[in-house]
Amino acid sequence: MVIPKTAPESELIGLAQTGDARAFQRLAELYASTLYRSALVMCRDRHKAEDIVQETLIEAWRSLGRFDSRCRFSTWLYGILRHRFLKSCRHRSEGQVNTLDGGPLEPLMQPSLGPEVLFQMSEDAERVHRAVAELPDKHREVIELRFFADACLEDIAAVLNLPLGTVKSRLHHGLEKLREMNLAVNLFPSIGESSMRQ
């Protein structure tokens, strides 16, 4: 069966849940870049980020039967991403290497955006990067996920395992700290109310 390029996400999910690997491949292509950027924010290593996203997509493929549409598909993927990230941290601390059979997704993860692109957002990107890096971790993670990884607030809550209200509060306080450094206005075009929306 040929899947139209304009097939809606809900149709792709339904087909993938019946075992259609091509439909899931299309879904994975839709989310691979944003998952990669988020993984990069969490682990700050390009190769580890690629591995975590690959593992996330493989686990999602294997677990599709458990997706019940009570949350957005992207939020479900972010939950898996967080789980894979935490698992990789445990394995590294135990000196173990985690490997997974790639299945039908093995050739998928070739992220087109490297870390050098993520922080080249303006002429003063290096100054901005240093300022964001100086924020307390709880604020830095939310700022980077929201603006560098382009994650919505619900997905950030899933990735950090936090209530949505806490995410909004941390985003607000992080932006306030950047404003104090006279960076927020020039850094993010969507500063203000729009950044606090889903």
BAMIPA-669085 format. One line per 8 residues: number of its first residue (from 1); for each residue x, y, z of N, C-alpha, C. Coordinates in steps of 0.2 Angstrom, whole numbers, plus 5000, padded with zeros to 4 digits. Layout:
NUM	X,Y,Z,X,Y,Z,X,Y,Z | ...
end
This chain:
1	5004,4994,5000,5000,5000,5000,5004,5006,5000 | 5003,5011,4996,5006,5017,4995,5003,5022,5000 | 5008,5025,5004,5005,5030,5009,5006,5037,5007 | 5001,5041,5006,5001,5047,5003,5006,5052,5008 | 5009,5056,5004,5014,5061,5008,5010,5065,5013 | 5004,5066,5011,5000,5071,5015,4996,5067,5021 | 4997,5061,5022,4993,5057,5026,4994,5060,5033 | 4988,5061,5037,4988,5064,5043,4992,5059,5048
9	4994,5062,5054,4998,5058,5059,4994,5053,5062 | 4987,5054,5063,4983,5049,5066,4982,5043,5061 | 4982,5044,5055,4982,5038,5050,4988,5034,5050 | 4994,5038,5050,5001,5035,5050,5001,5030,5057 | 4999,5033,5062,4999,5029,5069,4995,5023,5068 | 4989,5024,5065,4984,5018,5065,4988,5013,5060 | 4991,5015,5055,4994,5010,5050,5000,5007,5054 | 5004,5011,5057,5010,5008,5061,5008,5003,5066
17	5002,5004,5069,5000,5000,5074,4998,4993,5072 | 4996,4993,5065,4995,4986,5062,5001,4983,5059 | 5007,4986,5060,5013,4983,5058,5016,4986,5052 | 5013,4991,5050,5016,4994,5043,5022,4998,5045 | 5028,4995,5044,5034,4999,5045,5035,5005,5041 | 5033,5006,5035,5033,5012,5031,5030,5018,5035 | 5024,5016,5037,5020,5021,5041,5024,5024,5047 | 5027,5019,5051,5031,5021,5056,5037,5025,5054
25	5040,5023,5049,5046,5026,5046,5044,5034,5045 | 5038,5035,5042,5036,5042,5041,5035,5045,5047 | 5032,5042,5052,5032,5046,5059,5039,5047,5062 | 5043,5042,5061,5050,5043,5064,5053,5049,5061 | 5052,5050,5054,5055,5055,5050,5053,5062,5053 | 5046,5062,5054,5043,5068,5057,5046,5071,5063 | 5048,5066,5068,5050,5068,5074,5058,5067,5076 | 5062,5064,5071,5069,5062,5073,5073,5068,5074
33	5072,5074,5071,5076,5080,5072,5075,5083,5078 | 5068,5084,5080,5067,5087,5087,5069,5082,5093 | 5068,5076,5092,5070,5071,5097,5078,5072,5098 | 5081,5072,5092,5089,5073,5092,5091,5079,5096 | 5088,5085,5094,5089,5091,5097,5088,5091,5105 | 5083,5087,5107,5081,5087,5114,5086,5082,5117 | 5088,5077,5114,5093,5072,5117,5100,5076,5118 | 5101,5080,5113,5108,5084,5113,5108,5088,5119
41	5102,5091,5121,5101,5096,5126,5103,5092,5133 | 5100,5086,5133,5100,5082,5139,5107,5079,5140 | 5110,5076,5135,5117,5073,5136,5123,5077,5134 | 5122,5082,5130,5127,5086,5127,5133,5083,5124 | 5131,5078,5120,5136,5074,5116,5132,5071,5110 | 5135,5073,5104,5132,5072,5098,5130,5064,5097 | 5136,5060,5098,5135,5053,5097,5130,5050,5102 | 5131,5052,5108,5126,5049,5113,5119,5051,5111
49	5118,5057,5109,5111,5059,5107,5109,5055,5101 | 5113,5054,5096,5111,5050,5091,5109,5043,5093 | 5113,5040,5097,5111,5033,5100,5104,5033,5104 | 5103,5038,5108,5097,5038,5112,5091,5039,5108 | 5092,5043,5102,5086,5044,5098,5085,5037,5094 | 5090,5034,5092,5089,5028,5088,5085,5023,5093 | 5088,5022,5099,5085,5018,5104,5077,5020,5106 | 5076,5026,5106,5069,5029,5107,5065,5026,5102
57	5067,5027,5095,5062,5025,5090,5061,5018,5089 | 5067,5014,5091,5066,5007,5091,5061,5005,5096 | 5062,5008,5102,5057,5006,5108,5050,5008,5106 | 5049,5014,5103,5043,5016,5101,5039,5011,5096 | 5043,5009,5091,5041,5004,5086,5039,4997,5089 | 5043,4995,5094,5041,4989,5098,5035,4990,5103 | 5034,4996,5105,5029,4997,5110,5022,5001,5107 | 5022,5001,5101,5016,5005,5098,5009,5003,5100
65	5009,4996,5101,5002,4994,5103,5000,4997,5110 | 5005,5000,5114,5003,5003,5120,5001,5010,5120 | 5002,5013,5114,5000,5020,5113,4993,5020,5112 | 4989,5024,5116,4982,5024,5116,4979,5031,5115 | 4983,5036,5112,4981,5043,5110,4978,5047,5116 | 4979,5045,5122,4977,5049,5128,4982,5055,5129 | 4988,5055,5126,4992,5061,5125,4994,5061,5118 | 4998,5067,5116,5000,5068,5109,5006,5062,5108
73	5006,5060,5102,5011,5056,5100,5018,5058,5102 | 5019,5065,5100,5026,5068,5102,5027,5067,5109 | 5022,5068,5114,5023,5068,5121,5025,5061,5123 | 5022,5056,5120,5023,5049,5121,5030,5047,5119 | 5033,5050,5113,5040,5049,5111,5045,5052,5116 | 5043,5058,5118,5047,5061,5123,5048,5057,5130 | 5043,5054,5132,5043,5050,5138,5048,5044,5137 | 5047,5041,5131,5052,5036,5129,5059,5038,5129
81	5060,5044,5126,5067,5047,5126,5070,5048,5133 | 5066,5051,5137,5068,5052,5144,5070,5045,5147 | 5066,5040,5146,5068,5034,5149,5074,5031,5146 | 5075,5032,5140,5081,5029,5136,5087,5033,5139 | 5087,5040,5140,5092,5044,5142,5094,5042,5149 | 5089,5041,5154,5091,5039,5161,5094,5032,5161 | 5091,5027,5157,5094,5021,5156,5102,5021,5154 | 5103,5025,5149,5110,5026,5146,5114,5029,5152
89	5112,5033,5156,5116,5036,5162,5118,5030,5167 | 5113,5026,5168,5114,5021,5173,5119,5016,5170 | 5118,5014,5163,5123,5009,5160,5130,5012,5160 | 5131,5019,5159,5137,5022,5159,5140,5022,5166 | 5136,5023,5171,5139,5023,5178,5141,5016,5180 | 5138,5011,5177,5139,5004,5178,5145,5001,5174 | 5147,5005,5169,5152,5003,5164,5150,4998,5159 | 5143,4998,5158,5140,4993,5153,5139,4997,5147
97	5138,4993,5141,5136,4996,5135,5130,4993,5133 | 5125,4997,5131,5118,4995,5129,5118,4995,5122 | 5116,4989,5119,5115,4989,5112,5108,4986,5110 | 5105,4988,5105,5098,4986,5103,5099,4984,5095 | 5095,4979,5094,5094,4977,5087,5090,4982,5083 | 5092,4985,5078,5089,4991,5074,5082,4989,5071 | 5081,4983,5069,5075,4981,5066,5074,4986,5059 | 5068,4988,5058,5066,4991,5052,5069,4998,5052
105	5071,5001,5058,5073,5008,5058,5081,5009,5058 | 5084,5004,5057,5092,5004,5057,5095,5010,5053 | 5093,5011,5047,5096,5016,5043,5093,5023,5044 | 5088,5024,5049,5085,5030,5049,5089,5036,5052 | 5092,5035,5057,5095,5041,5061,5101,5044,5058 | 5100,5049,5054,5106,5052,5051,5104,5060,5052 | 5104,5062,5058,5102,5069,5060,5105,5074,5055 | 5102,5079,5052,5104,5084,5048,5107,5090,5052
113	5105,5090,5058,5107,5096,5062,5112,5094,5067 | 5118,5097,5066,5123,5095,5071,5123,5101,5077 | 5127,5100,5082,5127,5104,5088,5129,5111,5085 | 5133,5112,5080,5136,5118,5078,5130,5122,5075 | 5125,5119,5073,5119,5123,5070,5115,5126,5075 | 5114,5121,5081,5110,5123,5086,5111,5130,5089 | 5118,5131,5090,5119,5137,5094,5122,5143,5089 | 5121,5142,5083,5123,5148,5078,5116,5151,5077
121	5113,5154,5082,5106,5157,5080,5106,5164,5079 | 5112,5167,5081,5113,5174,5079,5120,5176,5079 | 5122,5182,5078,5129,5184,5078,5132,5184,5084 | 5128,5184,5090,5131,5184,5096,5129,5177,5100 | 5129,5172,5095,5127,5165,5098,5131,5163,5103 | 5138,5164,5103,5142,5162,5108,5141,5165,5115 | 5140,5171,5115,5138,5175,5121,5131,5172,5124 | 5127,5171,5119,5120,5168,5122,5121,5161,5125
129	5125,5157,5121,5126,5150,5124,5129,5150,5130 | 5134,5155,5131,5138,5155,5138,5133,5157,5143 | 5128,5162,5142,5124,5165,5147,5119,5159,5148 | 5116,5155,5143,5111,5150,5145,5115,5145,5149 | 5121,5143,5147,5125,5138,5151,5126,5140,5158 | 5126,5146,5160,5127,5149,5167,5120,5148,5171 | 5115,5147,5168,5109,5147,5171,5109,5141,5176 | 5105,5141,5181,5104,5134,5185,5102,5129,5181
137	5104,5123,5182,5102,5117,5178,5094,5117,5176 | 5090,5118,5182,5083,5117,5181,5080,5122,5176 | 5083,5128,5176,5081,5133,5171,5084,5132,5164 | 5091,5130,5164,5094,5129,5158,5091,5124,5153 | 5089,5118,5157,5086,5113,5153,5079,5115,5149 | 5075,5119,5153,5069,5121,5150,5070,5126,5145 | 5074,5130,5146,5076,5135,5140,5078,5132,5134 | 5083,5127,5135,5086,5124,5129,5081,5120,5126
145	5077,5116,5129,5072,5112,5126,5067,5116,5123 | 5065,5122,5126,5060,5126,5123,5062,5129,5116 | 5068,5132,5117,5070,5136,5111,5075,5133,5106 | 5080,5129,5109,5085,5126,5105,5082,5120,5102 | 5078,5116,5106,5076,5109,5103,5069,5110,5100 | 5066,5116,5101,5059,5118,5099,5054,5113,5102 | 5054,5111,5108,5049,5106,5111,5044,5111,5114 | 5038,5108,5113,5032,5111,5117,5032,5110,5124
153	5028,5114,5128,5029,5114,5135,5026,5107,5138 | 5021,5104,5134,5019,5097,5136,5025,5092,5135 | 5028,5092,5130,5034,5088,5129,5040,5089,5133 | 5041,5095,5135,5046,5096,5140,5044,5093,5147 | 5038,5094,5149,5036,5091,5155,5037,5083,5155 | 5035,5080,5149,5036,5073,5148,5044,5071,5149 | 5048,5075,5145,5055,5073,5145,5058,5074,5152 | 5056,5079,5156,5059,5081,5162,5055,5077,5168
161	5050,5074,5167,5045,5071,5172,5043,5076,5177 | 5040,5082,5174,5038,5087,5179,5031,5089,5177 | 5028,5092,5182,5021,5095,5181,5022,5101,5176 | 5016,5102,5172,5017,5107,5167,5018,5114,5170 | 5014,5115,5176,5015,5121,5179,5022,5123,5181 | 5026,5117,5183,5033,5118,5185,5037,5120,5179 | 5036,5117,5173,5039,5119,5167,5038,5126,5166 | 5032,5128,5166,5030,5135,5165,5034,5140,5169
169	5034,5138,5176,5037,5142,5181,5045,5143,5179 | 5048,5137,5178,5055,5137,5176,5057,5141,5170 | 5053,5140,5165,5054,5144,5159,5053,5152,5160 | 5048,5154,5164,5047,5161,5166,5054,5163,5170 | 5056,5160,5175,5061,5162,5179,5068,5162,5175 | 5069,5157,5170,5075,5157,5166,5075,5163,5162 | 5069,5164,5159,5069,5170,5154,5070,5177,5158 | 5068,5177,5164,5069,5183,5168,5076,5184,5169
177	5080,5178,5171,5087,5179,5172,5091,5181,5166 | 5088,5179,5160,5092,5181,5154,5090,5188,5152 | 5084,5190,5154,5082,5198,5153,5087,5202,5157 | 5088,5199,5163,5093,5203,5168,5100,5204,5164 | 5101,5199,5160,5108,5200,5156,5107,5203,5150 | 5101,5206,5149,5099,5210,5142,5100,5205,5136 | 5098,5199,5137,5099,5194,5132,5092,5191,5129 | 5087,5191,5133,5081,5188,5131,5078,5191,5125
185	5078,5198,5125,5074,5201,5119,5077,5199,5113 | 5084,5199,5112,5087,5198,5106,5088,5190,5104 | 5088,5186,5110,5089,5179,5109,5083,5176,5106 | 5077,5177,5108,5071,5173,5106,5066,5178,5103 | 5064,5177,5097,5059,5181,5094,5052,5180,5097 | 5051,5175,5100,5044,5173,5103,5044,5174,5110 | 5048,5178,5113,5048,5179,5120,5041,5182,5123 | 5039,5180,5129,5033,5183,5131,5028,5178,5131
193	5022,5180,5130,5016,5175,5131,5017,5169,5126 | 5019,5170,5120,5019,5165,5116,5024,5159,5118 | 5029,5161,5121,5034,5156,5123,5031,5151,5129 | 5025,5154,5132,5022,5150,5138,5017,5146,5135 | 5015,5146,5129,5010,5142,5126,5012,5135,5124 | 5007,5131,5124,5009,5124,5121,5012,5124,5115
end
